[in-house]
Amino acid sequence: METKYRESSSMRVTPSVFVFVLSTFTKCTFGENILLNSVLHLRTVMELEKMVATVVEKNQELAGDIARIKHDMNVLRLRNKNLKLDYENLEHDIKNIKSQFQEYLNRSDKTKLENVRERLEYLEAITKQITPRTCEALANLGITKTGTYLVDPDGSLFGDPPIQVLCDMGTGQSKIHYCSARFYGKDLDNHCTEPGCYSRKVAYNASMEQITALINQSATCLQQISVEELVHESPSRQQYDCISAALNFGDTPYAWWLDRNGQPQYYWDGANAGKHLCHCGLSGYCINRKLPCNCDAVAPESENNSGTITNSTALPITELRFGGLYFQGQKADYKLGGLVCRGHAPSLENQGKSCLSLRLAGNTRMSFLINRIEGRIDVVPCRMELEVTDTDFQVGTGVHIAEHGIYFDAYRTTPISTTGFICFDGTEVNFGNAMEPNSGIFTAPLDGIYEFHFHYSSQSMTIGVELRRNGRTQGILYTSGEDTKMPGQSILLDLKKGDKVYAYLEEGNLAKSEGRHAHFLGYLLYPV
């Protein structure tokens, strides 16, 4: 750069000298006209000089930019060197961390792993406590993905542990799988000739208590034929394929299934308990229309009987039995699906009617108030940890509470001198409206032990008042003498619904005194 700058400086001097020499030479040799032309040439040279000066100035600016770029490159080289050093340090740290982590995994001290295991067990316990009872309850919590979930149909914190069910969130149905999907007559190495000689128990992945609780809480339940039918929403069926193998031959049943109570059932569709019937028999399309099932025709070709078992009081099917296979060509093929339940059972009109209704409603407390008789509530302990068939599941205590209070206080402010029913001018309280003041008669609205009181202000020589039930005297008030007195009488009566109690003036008169001079009051102590 310095060499170029010196060259540029030399060029700046040379044109000026050249112009001066040219100007002098022209003047001396050619005169004024030649000098004028030289001036024009001089202007051109001056413009050239300006251009050269501009180029020099730009050249200087570029020289400054190049210097800055060199400085920046030096800075970048230094930073790159530092980055390489940081990267090497980071690689070293990563190697140390990996080594420490591997050492942590391999060391014999398992305290932290035990803590993790304890934490997982705790979370599992909490999950079981808050497990919803049905798939519908899960859907109400916002779960929309179909899959296998834990549910606890018999309620949290008591009964059997939660069970796994397949929840179809699109249809709102729950499915309980069972261990065996299908089996065939070829399983019989020795021909099974007797009725029901071959049996196959159905093992579900849930306890019978939990299954029953799910059924009781569902609107409908039925037995599935296969998983594929569940996916495609086709009717759930139990199917029996047969070649020359009868379900019933004459009056002899050769095949049946056992319900959850262990009772044999001979129908293969619907809820037709006590009947031998198949779906084709209901629709009228059996190959022999005189028979209720296709297989009963013992045809030498493959036939099947299928149907939907919908009897919720019988489901789930716990065992399959069949027989009557005498010959080599005979075959029996059962296919049975899982238990599928849909919807929610309608709410009971009175959920407090029994311990069972309380359990189905989701209650888990030990004791409840149970409505058993109109107007009365019984205190009954419900031992929810027991089975409903246990004699101690619900045991009466003999403690009863009136569902609604019954009590009255009737008063009289006017005198009465005629013997007969004592009527009243009004009531201070008359809860339950069992006292009719105009007639003076109290009518028991329900069975129970009642207490009655009667008192009056006496200003007569002799007064006799009786407390009567249905015309029979139960208590007597009697006064004599001229002094003012306030006699009274209290009685307990065991009344039946509809019994009538009243005060009866037998003798004398009830004279007027200040305020309410006679009171008749009563109340229900204990319903029975």
C-alpha positions as CSV (number, residue, x, y, z in Angstrom):
1,M,0.0,0.0,0.0
2,E,2.8,2.4,0.8
3,T,4.4,1.8,-2.6
4,K,1.1,2.5,-4.4
5,Y,0.6,5.6,-2.4
6,R,4.0,6.9,-3.4
7,E,3.3,6.1,-7.0
8,S,0.0,8.1,-6.7
9,S,1.8,11.1,-5.2
10,S,4.3,11.1,-8.1
11,M,1.4,11.1,-10.5
12,R,-0.2,14.1,-8.8
13,V,3.0,16.2,-9.3
14,T,3.7,15.2,-12.8
15,P,0.6,16.5,-14.5
16,S,1.1,20.0,-12.9
17,V,4.6,20.2,-14.1
18,F,3.6,19.0,-17.4
19,V,0.9,21.6,-17.8
20,F,3.3,24.4,-16.7
21,V,5.9,23.3,-19.2
22,L,3.4,22.9,-22.0
23,S,2.0,26.3,-21.3
24,T,5.3,28.1,-21.4
25,F,6.5,26.3,-24.4
26,T,3.3,27.1,-26.3
27,K,3.4,30.8,-25.5
28,C,7.0,31.2,-26.5
29,T,6.7,29.4,-29.8
30,F,3.2,29.9,-31.2
31,G,1.6,33.0,-29.6
32,E,-1.8,33.7,-28.1
33,N,-4.0,31.4,-30.1
34,I,-1.9,28.4,-29.2
35,L,-2.0,29.4,-25.5
36,L,-5.8,29.5,-25.5
37,N,-6.0,25.9,-26.7
38,S,-3.5,24.9,-24.1
39,V,-5.8,26.3,-21.4
40,L,-8.6,24.1,-22.6
41,H,-6.3,21.2,-22.4
42,L,-5.3,22.3,-18.9
43,R,-8.9,22.1,-17.7
44,T,-9.2,18.5,-19.0
45,V,-6.1,17.7,-17.0
46,M,-7.5,19.2,-13.9
47,E,-10.6,17.1,-14.2
48,L,-8.4,14.1,-14.6
49,E,-6.5,15.1,-11.5
50,K,-9.8,15.2,-9.5
51,M,-10.7,11.8,-10.7
52,V,-7.4,10.5,-9.6
53,A,-7.8,12.1,-6.2
54,T,-11.2,10.4,-5.8
55,V,-9.7,7.0,-6.7
56,V,-7.0,7.6,-4.2
57,E,-9.6,8.5,-1.5
58,K,-11.5,5.3,-2.2
59,N,-8.3,3.4,-2.1
60,Q,-7.6,4.7,1.3
61,E,-11.1,3.7,2.5
62,L,-10.5,0.2,1.2
63,A,-7.2,0.1,3.0
64,G,-9.1,0.9,6.3
65,D,-11.7,-1.8,5.6
66,I,-9.0,-4.4,5.0
67,A,-7.3,-3.5,8.2
68,R,-10.5,-4.0,10.2
69,I,-11.2,-7.3,8.4
70,K,-7.7,-8.5,9.4
71,H,-8.5,-7.5,13.1
72,D,-11.8,-9.3,13.0
73,M,-10.2,-12.4,11.6
74,N,-7.7,-12.4,14.4
75,V,-10.5,-12.1,17.0
76,L,-12.4,-15.0,15.3
77,R,-9.2,-17.2,15.4
78,L,-8.9,-16.5,19.1
79,R,-12.6,-17.3,19.8
80,N,-12.4,-20.5,17.7
81,K,-9.4,-21.5,19.8
82,N,-11.4,-20.9,23.0
83,L,-14.4,-22.8,21.6
84,K,-12.2,-25.8,20.9
85,L,-11.0,-25.7,24.4
86,D,-14.6,-25.5,25.8
87,Y,-15.6,-28.4,23.6
88,E,-12.8,-30.5,24.9
89,N,-13.7,-29.6,28.5
90,L,-17.4,-30.5,27.8
91,E,-16.4,-33.9,26.3
92,H,-14.4,-34.5,29.4
93,D,-17.4,-33.6,31.7
94,I,-19.7,-35.8,29.7
95,K,-17.4,-38.8,30.1
96,N,-17.2,-38.1,33.9
97,I,-21.1,-38.0,34.1
98,K,-21.4,-41.2,32.2
99,S,-18.9,-42.8,34.4
100,Q,-20.6,-41.6,37.6
101,F,-24.1,-42.7,36.3
102,Q,-22.8,-46.1,35.4
103,E,-21.2,-46.3,38.8
104,Y,-24.6,-45.3,40.4
105,L,-26.4,-48.1,38.5
106,N,-23.8,-50.7,39.3
107,R,-23.3,-49.9,43.0
108,S,-24.7,-52.4,45.6
109,D,-26.5,-49.7,47.6
110,K,-30.2,-49.9,46.4
111,T,-31.6,-47.3,48.7
112,K,-32.7,-44.9,45.9
113,L,-34.2,-47.7,43.9
114,E,-36.1,-48.9,46.9
115,N,-37.5,-45.4,47.4
116,V,-38.7,-45.4,43.8
117,R,-40.3,-48.8,44.3
118,E,-42.0,-47.6,47.5
119,R,-43.2,-44.5,45.7
120,L,-44.7,-46.5,42.8
121,E,-46.5,-48.8,45.3
122,Y,-47.9,-45.8,47.1
123,L,-49.2,-44.3,43.8
124,E,-50.7,-47.7,43.0
125,A,-52.5,-47.7,46.3
126,I,-53.8,-44.2,45.8
127,T,-55.0,-45.2,42.3
128,K,-57.0,-48.1,43.7
129,Q,-58.6,-45.8,46.2
130,I,-59.9,-43.4,43.5
131,T,-60.7,-45.9,40.8
132,P,-64.0,-45.2,39.1
133,R,-66.7,-47.9,39.3
134,T,-67.5,-48.1,35.6
135,C,-66.3,-47.1,32.2
136,E,-69.2,-44.6,32.1
137,A,-67.7,-42.9,35.2
138,L,-64.4,-42.7,33.4
139,A,-66.1,-41.1,30.4
140,N,-67.7,-38.6,32.7
141,L,-64.2,-37.6,33.9
142,G,-63.3,-36.7,30.3
143,I,-61.5,-40.0,29.2
144,T,-62.2,-40.4,25.5
145,K,-59.6,-43.0,24.4
146,T,-60.8,-46.6,24.1
147,G,-58.6,-49.0,26.0
148,T,-58.1,-51.2,29.0
149,Y,-58.7,-49.5,32.3
150,L,-59.0,-50.3,36.0
151,V,-62.5,-50.0,37.4
152,D,-63.9,-50.9,40.8
153,P,-67.6,-51.8,40.4
154,D,-68.1,-52.8,44.0
155,G,-66.8,-49.5,45.3
156,S,-63.4,-48.2,46.5
157,L,-61.8,-49.0,49.8
158,F,-63.8,-52.2,50.4
159,G,-64.7,-55.4,48.6
160,D,-62.5,-57.0,46.0
161,P,-59.5,-55.2,44.3
162,P,-60.2,-53.2,41.1
163,I,-60.4,-55.2,37.8
164,Q,-59.3,-54.5,34.3
165,V,-62.0,-54.0,31.6
166,L,-62.0,-52.9,28.0
167,C,-63.7,-49.6,27.9
168,D,-65.1,-48.7,24.5
169,M,-65.6,-44.9,24.9
170,G,-67.4,-44.6,21.6
171,T,-70.2,-46.9,22.7
172,G,-69.9,-46.6,26.4
173,Q,-69.6,-50.3,27.0
174,S,-67.4,-52.4,29.3
175,K,-66.0,-55.8,28.4
176,I,-64.7,-58.4,30.8
177,H,-62.5,-61.0,29.1
178,Y,-62.2,-64.6,30.0
179,C,-59.4,-67.0,29.7
180,S,-60.6,-69.5,27.0
181,A,-61.8,-68.2,23.7
182,R,-63.0,-71.3,22.0
183,F,-62.8,-75.1,22.0
184,Y,-64.0,-77.9,19.8
185,G,-65.5,-81.4,19.8
186,K,-62.1,-82.7,18.5
187,D,-60.8,-82.1,22.0
188,L,-62.7,-85.3,22.8
189,D,-60.3,-88.2,22.2
190,N,-62.9,-90.6,23.5
191,H,-66.4,-90.0,22.3
192,C,-68.5,-88.2,24.9
193,T,-71.9,-89.9,24.6
194,E,-73.7,-88.9,27.9
195,P,-75.6,-85.7,28.3
196,G,-73.3,-82.9,29.4
197,C,-70.3,-85.3,29.8
198,Y,-67.9,-82.7,28.5
199,S,-67.5,-79.6,30.5
200,R,-65.5,-76.4,30.1
201,K,-65.4,-73.9,32.9
202,V,-65.2,-70.3,31.9
203,A,-62.5,-68.3,33.9
204,Y,-62.9,-64.6,33.8
205,N,-60.2,-62.1,34.7
206,A,-62.4,-60.7,37.5
207,S,-64.0,-61.9,40.6
208,M,-67.7,-62.9,40.5
209,E,-68.4,-60.2,43.1
210,Q,-67.0,-57.5,40.8
211,I,-68.7,-58.9,37.8
212,T,-72.1,-59.0,39.6
213,A,-71.6,-55.4,40.8
214,L,-70.9,-54.3,37.2
215,I,-74.0,-56.0,36.0
216,N,-76.1,-54.5,38.7
217,Q,-74.9,-51.0,37.8
218,S,-75.4,-51.4,34.0
219,A,-78.5,-50.9,31.9
220,T,-77.9,-54.1,29.8
221,C,-75.4,-56.9,29.8
222,L,-74.9,-59.7,27.3
223,Q,-72.3,-62.4,26.4
224,Q,-70.0,-61.7,23.4
225,I,-69.1,-64.1,20.6
226,S,-65.7,-62.7,19.8
227,V,-63.6,-59.6,19.9
228,E,-64.2,-58.9,16.3
229,E,-67.9,-58.6,16.9
230,L,-67.3,-56.1,19.6
231,V,-65.3,-53.9,17.2
232,H,-67.9,-54.1,14.5
233,E,-70.8,-53.6,16.8
234,S,-72.6,-56.7,15.7
235,P,-75.0,-58.6,18.1
236,S,-73.3,-60.5,20.8
237,R,-73.9,-64.2,20.6
238,Q,-73.1,-67.5,21.9
239,Q,-72.6,-70.0,19.0
240,Y,-72.7,-73.8,18.8
241,D,-71.6,-75.3,15.5
242,C,-72.6,-78.9,15.0
243,I,-72.5,-81.8,12.6
244,S,-75.1,-84.5,13.6
245,A,-74.9,-83.3,17.2
246,A,-78.1,-82.4,19.0
247,L,-78.5,-79.9,21.8
248,N,-81.7,-81.7,22.7
249,F,-82.8,-85.1,21.5
250,G,-86.4,-85.7,22.3
251,D,-86.9,-84.7,26.0
252,T,-83.2,-85.3,26.8
253,P,-80.9,-82.2,26.9
254,Y,-77.4,-83.0,25.8
255,A,-76.0,-79.5,26.0
256,W,-76.5,-76.6,28.4
257,W,-74.6,-73.8,30.2
258,L,-74.4,-72.8,33.8
259,D,-75.3,-69.4,35.0
260,R,-73.5,-67.5,37.8
261,N,-75.5,-69.3,40.4
262,G,-74.4,-72.7,39.0
263,Q,-77.9,-73.4,37.7
264,P,-78.2,-75.1,34.3
265,Q,-79.8,-73.1,31.5
266,Y,-81.0,-74.6,28.2
267,Y,-81.9,-71.5,26.1
268,W,-79.4,-70.1,23.6
269,D,-80.9,-66.7,23.0
270,G,-82.4,-63.8,25.0
271,A,-83.6,-64.3,28.6
272,N,-85.9,-67.4,28.1
273,A,-85.1,-69.1,31.4
274,G,-86.7,-72.6,31.7
275,K,-87.0,-73.1,27.9
276,H,-84.9,-74.9,25.4
277,L,-84.8,-72.3,22.6
278,C,-82.5,-70.9,20.0
279,H,-82.6,-67.7,17.8
280,C,-83.8,-69.6,14.8
281,G,-86.7,-70.9,16.9
282,L,-87.7,-67.4,17.9
283,S,-87.5,-66.1,14.3
284,G,-89.1,-69.3,12.8
285,Y,-86.2,-70.0,10.4
286,C,-84.8,-73.3,11.8
287,I,-84.1,-75.9,9.1
288,N,-86.8,-78.0,10.8
289,R,-89.5,-75.5,11.8
290,K,-91.0,-78.0,14.3
291,L,-87.8,-77.9,16.3
292,P,-86.5,-74.9,18.4
293,C,-82.8,-75.2,17.3
294,N,-81.0,-76.2,14.1
295,C,-78.7,-78.7,15.8
296,D,-81.7,-80.6,17.1
297,A,-82.4,-81.8,13.5
298,V,-79.2,-83.9,13.7
299,A,-78.5,-83.1,10.0
300,P,-75.4,-84.7,8.3
301,E,-74.1,-81.2,7.5
302,S,-72.7,-78.3,9.4
303,E,-75.3,-76.2,11.2
304,N,-75.1,-73.6,13.9
305,N,-77.2,-72.1,16.6
306,S,-76.4,-68.6,17.8
307,G,-78.1,-66.0,19.9
308,T,-77.7,-63.2,22.4
309,I,-77.8,-64.2,26.1
310,T,-79.2,-61.1,27.8
311,N,-80.5,-62.3,31.1
312,S,-78.6,-60.1,33.6
313,T,-79.7,-62.2,36.5
314,A,-78.0,-65.2,35.0
315,L,-74.9,-63.7,33.4
316,P,-72.0,-64.4,33.2
317,I,-71.9,-67.9,31.8
318,T,-69.6,-69.9,34.1
319,E,-69.5,-73.3,32.4
320,L,-70.4,-75.0,29.1
321,R,-71.5,-78.6,28.9
322,F,-72.3,-80.8,25.9
323,G,-72.4,-84.4,24.9
324,G,-74.2,-86.9,22.7
325,L,-71.2,-87.5,20.4
326,Y,-71.4,-91.2,19.4
327,F,-69.8,-91.4,16.0
328,Q,-66.5,-90.4,14.3
329,G,-68.2,-87.8,12.1
330,Q,-70.0,-85.9,14.8
331,K,-68.5,-82.6,15.9
332,A,-69.3,-79.9,18.4
333,D,-67.7,-76.4,18.3
334,Y,-68.5,-73.8,21.0
335,K,-67.4,-70.2,20.7
336,L,-68.1,-67.8,23.6
337,G,-67.2,-64.2,23.9
338,G,-66.6,-62.0,26.9
339,L,-69.2,-60.2,29.0
340,V,-70.2,-56.8,27.7
341,C,-72.2,-54.3,29.7
342,R,-73.6,-51.0,28.5
343,G,-75.2,-47.9,30.1
344,H,-76.1,-47.1,33.6
345,A,-78.9,-48.8,35.6
346,P,-81.8,-46.5,36.3
347,S,-81.7,-44.9,39.8
348,L,-83.9,-46.6,42.4
349,E,-86.8,-44.6,43.6
350,N,-85.6,-45.0,47.1
351,Q,-81.9,-45.7,47.3
352,G,-82.2,-46.1,51.1
353,K,-84.6,-49.0,50.9
354,S,-82.0,-51.6,51.7
355,C,-78.2,-52.1,52.2
356,L,-78.0,-53.6,48.7
357,S,-79.6,-50.5,47.1
358,L,-77.2,-48.3,49.0
359,R,-74.2,-50.4,47.8
360,L,-75.4,-50.2,44.2
361,A,-75.8,-46.4,44.6
362,G,-72.1,-46.2,45.6
363,N,-72.3,-45.8,49.3
364,T,-69.5,-47.2,51.4
365,R,-70.2,-46.3,55.0
366,M,-70.8,-48.8,57.7
367,S,-74.3,-47.7,58.8
368,F,-77.2,-46.0,57.1
369,L,-80.7,-44.9,57.8
370,I,-82.9,-47.3,55.8
371,N,-86.6,-46.5,54.9
372,R,-88.5,-49.6,55.5
373,I,-92.1,-48.6,56.5
374,E,-94.0,-45.6,55.4
375,G,-93.2,-42.7,57.8
376,R,-90.5,-44.6,59.6
377,I,-86.7,-44.8,59.2
378,D,-84.8,-47.7,60.7
379,V,-81.1,-47.5,61.7
380,V,-79.6,-50.5,60.1
381,P,-75.8,-51.4,60.0
382,C,-74.7,-52.3,56.5
383,R,-71.5,-54.2,56.6
384,M,-70.3,-53.4,53.1
385,E,-67.2,-55.5,53.5
386,L,-69.4,-58.7,53.5
387,E,-71.2,-60.4,50.6
388,V,-74.9,-59.5,50.2
389,T,-75.7,-63.2,50.8
390,D,-74.0,-63.0,54.2
391,T,-76.5,-63.1,57.1
392,D,-74.6,-60.2,58.8
393,F,-74.6,-58.0,55.7
394,Q,-77.8,-56.3,56.9
395,V,-79.1,-56.9,60.4
396,G,-81.9,-54.8,62.0
397,T,-81.2,-53.1,65.4
398,G,-84.7,-52.4,66.5
399,V,-83.9,-48.6,66.5
400,H,-86.5,-46.6,64.6
401,I,-86.9,-42.9,63.9
402,A,-90.0,-41.1,62.6
403,E,-89.4,-39.9,59.1
404,H,-91.6,-36.8,59.9
405,G,-92.4,-35.5,63.4
406,I,-95.9,-35.7,64.8
407,Y,-96.9,-33.4,67.7
408,F,-99.7,-31.0,68.6
409,D,-100.9,-28.6,71.3
410,A,-104.6,-27.8,71.3
411,Y,-106.1,-25.2,73.6
412,R,-109.5,-23.9,74.7
413,T,-110.4,-20.3,75.8
414,T,-114.2,-20.6,76.0
415,P,-116.2,-22.4,78.8
416,I,-117.9,-25.8,78.2
417,S,-120.7,-27.2,80.4
418,T,-122.0,-30.0,78.2
419,T,-120.7,-33.5,78.6
420,G,-119.1,-35.1,75.6
421,F,-116.1,-34.6,73.3
422,I,-114.0,-31.6,74.4
423,C,-113.4,-29.5,71.3
424,F,-110.7,-26.8,71.0
425,D,-110.5,-23.2,69.8
426,G,-107.2,-23.7,68.0
427,T,-103.7,-25.3,68.1
428,E,-100.4,-23.7,69.0
429,V,-98.6,-26.4,67.0
430,N,-100.0,-29.2,64.9
431,F,-97.1,-30.8,63.0
432,G,-98.4,-33.6,60.9
433,N,-102.0,-32.3,61.0
434,A,-103.1,-35.3,63.0
435,M,-105.2,-33.2,65.5
436,E,-108.6,-31.9,64.4
437,P,-109.3,-29.1,66.9
438,N,-113.0,-28.6,65.8
439,S,-113.7,-32.2,66.8
440,G,-111.0,-32.6,69.4
441,I,-109.9,-35.9,67.9
442,F,-106.3,-37.0,67.3
443,T,-105.9,-39.7,64.6
444,A,-102.7,-41.6,64.6
445,P,-101.0,-41.4,61.2
446,L,-98.8,-44.4,61.8
447,D,-98.0,-47.1,64.3
448,G,-96.0,-46.1,67.3
449,I,-95.7,-45.2,70.9
450,Y,-97.4,-41.8,71.7
451,E,-97.5,-39.6,74.8
452,F,-100.5,-37.4,75.7
453,H,-101.0,-34.7,78.3
454,F,-104.2,-33.0,79.4
455,H,-104.7,-30.3,82.0
456,Y,-107.3,-27.6,82.7
457,S,-108.2,-24.9,85.2
458,S,-110.8,-26.0,87.7
459,Q,-113.3,-23.6,89.3
460,S,-116.2,-26.0,89.8
461,M,-117.2,-28.2,92.7
462,T,-116.7,-31.5,90.7
463,I,-115.2,-32.1,87.3
464,G,-114.4,-35.4,85.6
465,V,-112.4,-35.7,82.3
466,E,-111.4,-38.9,80.6
467,L,-108.8,-39.6,78.0
468,R,-110.2,-42.2,75.6
469,R,-108.8,-44.3,72.7
470,N,-111.4,-45.5,70.2
471,G,-114.2,-45.1,72.8
472,R,-112.3,-46.8,75.7
473,T,-111.1,-44.9,78.7
474,Q,-107.3,-44.8,79.1
475,G,-106.9,-42.1,81.8
476,I,-109.1,-40.0,84.2
477,L,-108.8,-36.5,85.7
478,Y,-111.0,-35.7,88.7
479,T,-111.3,-32.6,90.9
480,S,-113.8,-31.5,93.6
481,G,-114.0,-28.5,95.9
482,E,-114.3,-24.8,95.3
483,D,-110.6,-23.8,95.2
484,T,-109.1,-23.1,91.8
485,K,-106.9,-26.0,90.7
486,M,-104.9,-27.1,87.7
487,P,-105.2,-30.9,87.5
488,G,-103.4,-32.8,84.8
489,Q,-102.8,-36.3,83.4
490,S,-100.1,-38.0,81.2
491,I,-100.4,-41.3,79.5
492,L,-98.4,-43.4,77.0
493,L,-100.4,-45.3,74.3
494,D,-99.3,-47.9,71.8
495,L,-101.4,-46.9,68.8
496,K,-102.0,-48.4,65.4
497,K,-102.4,-46.3,62.4
498,G,-106.0,-44.8,62.4
499,D,-106.5,-45.1,66.2
500,K,-108.4,-42.1,67.6
501,V,-107.6,-40.3,70.9
502,Y,-109.6,-37.5,72.5
503,A,-110.6,-35.9,75.8
504,Y,-114.2,-36.5,77.1
505,L,-116.0,-34.3,79.7
506,E,-117.8,-36.9,81.8
507,E,-119.0,-34.6,84.6
508,G,-119.1,-30.9,85.6
509,N,-118.1,-28.0,83.4
510,L,-114.9,-26.2,82.2
511,A,-115.3,-22.6,83.2
512,K,-113.7,-19.7,81.4
513,S,-110.6,-18.3,83.1
514,E,-107.9,-15.9,82.0
515,G,-106.2,-17.0,78.7
516,R,-106.1,-20.6,77.6
517,H,-107.7,-22.6,80.5
518,A,-107.4,-26.1,78.9
519,H,-104.6,-27.8,76.9
520,F,-104.5,-31.2,75.2
521,L,-101.2,-32.1,73.7
522,G,-99.5,-35.2,72.3
523,Y,-96.5,-36.4,70.2
524,L,-95.0,-39.5,68.7
525,L,-92.2,-40.9,70.9
526,Y,-91.2,-44.0,68.9
527,P,-92.4,-45.5,65.6
528,V,-92.9,-49.2,65.6
